């Protein structure tokens, strides 16, 4: 049994700073000097930065790391890597290289660190990338992730804020990961629910990204620490609203039960505080509300596409085996509400 002082201590994307705190800090940072080659910076809270090198080539750059949310170090490494790699796919890019980011207690068994890094490297290789190095520091708790570099054609970037009225919203993975992990931390999650969550978290968004590339994607992001509704708000900006059909939202089956049992996270409450006043829940059970605010670790892609493209893309995504769905439609309403029915 590995030393448990580190694992399952509020890790994964539940460890992210709340969106409201992050926004208040970022708005105080000076914007970069004008550079026409910087195609995507931090102004729109997008998933990664994109910098153009040639007329046909741009680099995509991102990083992500966090504490563990599962007991097994190898699986934790897989999840953390899949989560970091996801940002490249959310921008429409292709993974090329990755660097390890490691925080590790000096007195902990180094075999634990070896397993974490082996798990991470497996996912980098699965993504078609190469692990080229990294950086490590001593810390009181384990934290692990990747800095990832990818490439994309400058005219084929997926932005997180370019949806159009009438688009359908496609979600490629189930919600509920944060709730299931919260239940697992007090040993109240079933093995089946936790196995389901791990399968979702270790599945690369590479495969969903390969499918949606066949269609006209207007906007895309991955659903992580800010929850479904927080990341939906990024897609909508303040020019659009949305109508969400709760019956079409994919989720880990037992997560609704755990939400009713109040296995919730502080991060979900921060998400509710940030975006909740924009959401109009219409006769929606409390558990479903919590599911929509639940922070996801290595969550699915949320994609805004024209209706016919969305229907065709859904068929391809369904073949991947995880619950997915067309969860709503982009609207243009005067009050810019997100209506959940």
KOLSEDREN-234952 format. One line per 5 residues: number of its first residue (from 1); for each residue x, y, z of C-alpha. Coordinates in nm, 4 decimals. Example, Ala and Ser with C-alpha at 12.3 -4.5 7.8 and 13.67 -1.06 7.14 Angstrom:
BEGIN
1 = 1.2300:-0.4500:0.7800; 1.3670:-0.1060:0.7140
This chain:
BEGIN
1 = 0.0000:0.0000:0.0000; 0.1450:0.3373:-0.0952; 0.1730:0.6240:0.1521; -0.1766:0.7748:0.1648; -0.0829:1.1179:0.2979
6 = -0.1013:1.2422:-0.0578; -0.3672:1.0557:-0.2474; -0.7376:1.1448:-0.2471; -0.6954:1.4750:-0.0668; -0.9084:1.7003:-0.2838
11 = -0.7022:1.6585:-0.5985; -0.7660:1.6799:-0.9695; -0.9393:1.9848:-1.1055; -1.1215:2.0401:-0.7749; -0.7891:2.1928:-0.6649
16 = -0.8143:2.4766:-0.9170; -0.8642:2.8315:-0.7998; -1.2263:2.9373:-0.8425; -1.3160:3.1136:-1.1684; -1.4122:3.4351:-0.9898
21 = -1.0779:3.4595:-0.8062; -0.8834:3.3764:-1.1217; -1.0725:3.6325:-1.3294; -1.0102:3.9073:-1.0727; -0.6349:3.8425:-1.0852
26 = -0.6027:3.8032:-1.4620; -0.7842:4.1281:-1.5366; -0.5107:4.3160:-1.3481; -0.2305:4.1715:-1.5600; -0.1034:4.3948:-1.8411
31 = -0.1897:4.2691:-2.1864; 0.0969:4.1579:-2.4075; 0.2473:4.4104:-2.6433; 0.0883:4.3955:-2.9841; 0.2125:4.0925:-3.1752
36 = 0.0136:3.9866:-3.4775; 0.1540:3.6335:-3.4491; -0.0129:3.5770:-3.1105; -0.3421:3.4305:-3.2299; -0.4800:3.3258:-2.8888
41 = -0.3637:3.4598:-2.5525; -0.5220:3.4649:-2.2064; -0.7719:3.7415:-2.2870; -1.0537:3.4961:-2.3638; -0.9649:3.2354:-2.0980
46 = -0.9092:2.9864:-2.3777; -0.7623:2.6419:-2.3213; -0.4149:2.7154:-2.4579; -0.2061:2.9849:-2.6224; -0.1523:2.9770:-2.9992
51 = 0.1412:3.1489:-3.1701; 0.1827:3.1569:-3.5481; 0.5239:3.0642:-3.6908; 0.4507:3.0451:-4.0643; 0.1425:3.0958:-4.2833
56 = 0.0644:2.7244:-4.2402; 0.1909:2.6501:-3.8897; 0.1188:2.7671:-3.5362; 0.2297:2.6241:-3.2018; -0.0197:2.5479:-2.9259
61 = 0.1154:2.5772:-2.5710; -0.0455:2.4751:-2.2419; 0.0274:2.3361:-1.8964; -0.1766:2.1703:-1.6241; -0.0939:1.9962:-1.2954
66 = -0.2685:1.9081:-0.9712; -0.2694:1.6776:-0.6636; -0.3946:1.3186:-0.6880; -0.7627:1.2212:-0.6818; -0.7083:0.8428:-0.6889
71 = -0.4991:0.6076:-0.4732; -0.3055:0.4410:-0.7546; 0.0008:0.6479:-0.8607; 0.0141:0.4993:-1.2114; -0.3526:0.5797:-1.2764
76 = -0.3038:0.9261:-1.1296; -0.0206:0.9849:-1.3785; -0.2447:0.8745:-1.6635; -0.5270:1.1046:-1.5537; -0.3053:1.4087:-1.4995
81 = -0.1438:1.3621:-1.8408; -0.4758:1.3074:-2.0198; -0.6086:1.6223:-1.8558; -0.3122:1.8342:-1.9699; -0.3091:1.6890:-2.3219
86 = -0.6792:1.7699:-2.3562; -0.6111:2.1428:-2.3956; -0.4303:2.0771:-2.7230; -0.7293:1.8868:-2.8606; -0.9681:2.1582:-2.7406
91 = -0.7799:2.4022:-2.9663; -0.7939:2.1702:-3.2684; -0.4251:2.0863:-3.2370; -0.1961:1.7836:-3.2570; 0.0293:1.6881:-2.9642
96 = 0.4056:1.6973:-3.0292; 0.6110:1.7274:-2.7085; 0.5513:1.7294:-2.3332; 0.7482:1.8232:-2.0208; 0.6815:1.6746:-1.6764
101 = 0.5891:1.9068:-1.3882; 0.6558:1.7357:-1.0543; 0.6174:1.8324:-0.6874; 0.7191:1.5474:-0.4576; 0.7879:1.4954:-0.0833
106 = 1.1569:1.4286:-0.0184; 1.0857:1.1385:0.2198; 0.8338:0.9555:0.0049; 0.9208:0.6344:-0.1772; 1.0637:0.7262:-0.5182
111 = 0.8923:0.4222:-0.6674; 0.5664:0.6150:-0.6274; 0.7072:0.8967:-0.8396; 0.8291:0.6435:-1.0945; 0.4803:0.4978:-1.1299
116 = 0.3238:0.8420:-1.1697; 0.5658:0.9346:-1.4453; 0.5253:0.6001:-1.6196; 0.1491:0.6537:-1.6280; 0.1947:1.0028:-1.7665
121 = 0.4402:0.8887:-2.0307; 0.1981:0.6178:-2.1473; -0.0641:0.8822:-2.2257; 0.1861:1.1117:-2.3988; 0.2868:0.8218:-2.6231
126 = -0.0772:0.7321:-2.6875; -0.1308:1.0934:-2.7938; 0.1494:1.0570:-3.0483; 0.3772:1.2928:-2.8566; 0.7243:1.2623:-2.7031
131 = 0.8147:1.3259:-2.3398; 1.1285:1.5418:-2.3583; 1.2093:1.6342:-1.9976; 1.0613:1.8381:-1.7178; 1.1178:2.0009:-1.3814
136 = 1.0759:1.8784:-1.0241; 1.0750:2.0405:-0.6803; 1.0361:1.9169:-0.3227; 0.6919:1.9775:-0.1733; 0.4833:1.8551:0.1183
141 = 0.2366:1.6883:-0.1204; 0.2528:1.5222:-0.4596; 0.1492:1.7259:-0.7604; 0.1981:1.6200:-1.1200; 0.1122:1.7342:-1.4684
146 = 0.2529:1.8372:-1.8034; 0.3510:2.1335:-2.0102; 0.2477:2.0395:-2.3636; 0.3376:2.1769:-2.7049; 0.1289:2.1002:-3.0106
151 = 0.0759:2.2321:-3.3597; -0.2256:2.3542:-3.5531; -0.2941:2.5253:-3.8852; -0.3636:2.8951:-3.8134; -0.6930:2.8741:-4.0035
156 = -0.8145:2.5645:-3.8185; -0.7962:2.6778:-3.4559; -1.0915:2.5984:-3.2292; -1.1641:2.8975:-3.0081; -1.3785:2.8810:-2.6976
161 = -1.5846:3.1927:-2.7722; -1.6939:3.1766:-3.1362; -2.0276:2.9933:-3.1203; -2.3185:3.0960:-3.3428; -2.6904:3.1253:-3.2827
166 = -2.8682:2.7982:-3.3548; -2.5622:2.5811:-3.2918; -2.6130:2.2519:-3.1112; -2.3942:2.1792:-2.8115; -2.2207:1.8404:-2.8107
171 = -2.0679:1.6988:-2.4907; -1.8322:1.4070:-2.5534; -1.7915:1.2601:-2.2011; -2.0178:1.2078:-1.8999; -2.0339:1.4490:-1.6050
176 = -2.0081:1.3459:-1.2405; -1.6379:1.2714:-1.1974; -1.5932:1.5225:-0.9146; -1.8947:1.3921:-0.7226; -1.7859:1.0278:-0.7565
181 = -1.4330:1.1118:-0.6399; -1.5783:1.3045:-0.3439; -1.7745:0.9938:-0.2450; -1.4642:0.7782:-0.2911; -1.2602:0.9944:-0.0531
186 = -1.4857:0.8779:0.2309; -1.5096:0.5259:0.0857; -1.8750:0.5604:-0.0099; -1.8387:0.5225:-0.3860; -1.9054:0.1843:-0.5413
191 = -1.6218:0.0143:-0.7281; -1.8340:0.0281:-1.0444; -1.8831:0.4058:-1.0210; -1.5150:0.4706:-0.9489; -1.4036:0.2401:-1.2301
196 = -1.6398:0.4282:-1.4619; -1.4927:0.7620:-1.3513; -1.1360:0.6372:-1.3977; -1.2162:0.5048:-1.7451; -1.3563:0.8453:-1.8409
201 = -1.0658:1.0396:-1.6907; -0.7973:0.8239:-1.8553; -0.9614:0.8354:-2.1999; -0.7833:1.0852:-2.4237; -0.9944:1.3460:-2.5997
206 = -0.7796:1.2674:-2.9022; -1.0411:1.0279:-3.0368; -1.3336:1.2670:-3.0044; -1.1193:1.5427:-3.1576; -1.0419:1.3251:-3.4609
211 = -1.4161:1.2822:-3.5187; -1.5220:1.6445:-3.4798; -1.2479:1.7547:-3.7224; -1.4660:1.6140:-3.9999; -1.7310:1.8771:-3.9306
216 = -1.7707:2.2546:-3.9054; -1.6748:2.3367:-3.5480; -1.7671:2.6903:-3.4450; -1.6350:2.6737:-3.0869; -1.4800:2.4165:-2.8566
221 = -1.3475:2.3824:-2.5036; -1.2883:2.0989:-2.2599; -1.4977:2.0693:-1.9453; -1.2678:2.0707:-1.6431; -1.2515:2.2540:-1.3113
226 = -1.5165:2.5199:-1.3793; -1.7794:2.2542:-1.4473; -2.0154:2.2229:-1.7415; -2.1909:2.5547:-1.6770; -1.8710:2.7479:-1.6138
231 = -1.7153:2.6327:-1.9394; -2.0438:2.6821:-2.1232; -2.0345:3.0438:-2.0127; -1.6916:3.0786:-2.1750; -1.8365:2.9503:-2.5027
236 = -2.1390:3.1810:-2.4892; -1.9627:3.4954:-2.3712; -2.2174:3.7717:-2.3220; -2.3511:3.7761:-2.6775; -2.5414:3.4478:-2.6530
241 = -2.7605:3.2413:-2.4251; -2.8336:2.8702:-2.4300; -3.1116:2.6246:-2.3650; -2.9937:2.3005:-2.2049; -3.1976:1.9794:-2.2064
246 = -3.1098:1.8088:-1.8772; -3.2486:1.4785:-2.0052; -2.9773:1.4683:-2.2716; -2.6855:1.5452:-2.0380; -2.4595:1.2363:-2.0090
251 = -2.3447:1.1447:-1.6588; -2.1979:0.8625:-1.4531; -2.5144:0.6810:-1.3375; -2.4431:0.6765:-0.9628; -2.3281:1.0400:-0.9496
256 = -2.6853:1.1701:-0.9142; -2.7375:0.9463:-0.6118; -2.4129:1.0675:-0.4547; -2.5135:1.4302:-0.5163; -2.8406:1.3645:-0.3345
261 = -2.6312:1.2239:-0.0500; -2.4351:1.5547:-0.0485; -2.0999:1.4158:-0.1618; -2.0165:1.7561:-0.3056; -1.7053:1.9699:-0.3462
266 = -1.6149:2.3240:-0.2468; -1.5088:2.3771:-0.6077; -1.8658:2.3076:-0.7262; -1.9935:2.5723:-0.4851; -1.7376:2.8211:-0.6194
271 = -1.8634:2.7431:-0.9695; -2.2232:2.7980:-0.8576; -2.1307:3.1303:-0.6988; -1.9597:3.2442:-1.0185; -2.2115:3.1510:-1.2871
276 = -2.5263:3.0564:-1.0956; -2.6943:3.3966:-1.1252; -2.6928:3.3550:-1.5023; -2.8630:3.0141:-1.4940; -3.2403:2.9678:-1.4932
281 = -3.3166:2.6182:-1.3620; -3.6732:2.5198:-1.4518; -3.7993:2.2403:-1.2265; -3.4568:2.0758:-1.2182; -3.3707:1.8454:-0.9240
286 = -3.0951:1.9608:-0.6892; -2.8736:1.6664:-0.7867; -2.8815:1.7648:-1.1551; -2.7939:2.1240:-1.0652; -2.4924:1.9958:-0.8749
291 = -2.3930:1.7744:-1.1663; -2.3852:2.0771:-1.3967; -2.1640:2.2725:-1.1520; -1.9447:1.9706:-1.0683; -1.5742:2.0238:-1.1504
296 = -1.4499:1.7641:-1.3963; -1.1006:1.6208:-1.4151; -1.0010:1.5245:-1.7692; -1.3579:1.5924:-1.8810; -1.4973:1.5790:-2.2304
301 = -1.5034:1.8330:-2.5102; -1.7944:2.0765:-2.5267; -1.8412:2.1586:-2.8942; -2.0640:2.4127:-3.0690; -2.1586:2.3033:-3.4230
306 = -2.4346:2.3588:-3.6805; -2.7259:2.1198:-3.6123; -2.6688:1.8741:-3.8969; -2.2951:1.8535:-3.8303; -2.3644:1.8021:-3.4604
311 = -2.5989:1.5099:-3.5299; -2.3434:1.3411:-3.7537; -2.0597:1.4055:-3.5089; -2.2673:1.2565:-3.2260; -2.2934:0.9243:-3.4112
316 = -1.9159:0.9074:-3.4338; -1.8647:1.0050:-3.0700; -2.1153:0.7408:-2.9576; -1.8954:0.4753:-3.1203; -1.6183:0.5597:-2.8710
321 = -1.8182:0.3955:-2.5942; -1.8565:0.6688:-2.3299; -2.1903:0.8418:-2.2596; -2.2221:1.1592:-2.4690; -2.5032:1.3747:-2.6001
326 = -2.6424:1.6770:-2.7787; -2.7177:1.8700:-2.4627; -2.8588:2.1991:-2.5859; -2.8740:2.4851:-2.8310; -2.7118:2.8281:-2.8532
331 = -2.9647:3.1126:-2.8472; -2.9487:3.4885:-2.8748; -3.1653:3.6229:-2.5960; -3.1835:3.9722:-2.4554; -3.1047:3.8564:-2.1017
336 = -2.8362:3.6078:-2.2124; -2.9625:3.3437:-1.9759; -2.8626:2.9775:-1.9662; -3.1969:2.8012:-1.9337; -3.1871:2.4437:-1.8059
341 = -3.5073:2.2465:-1.8580
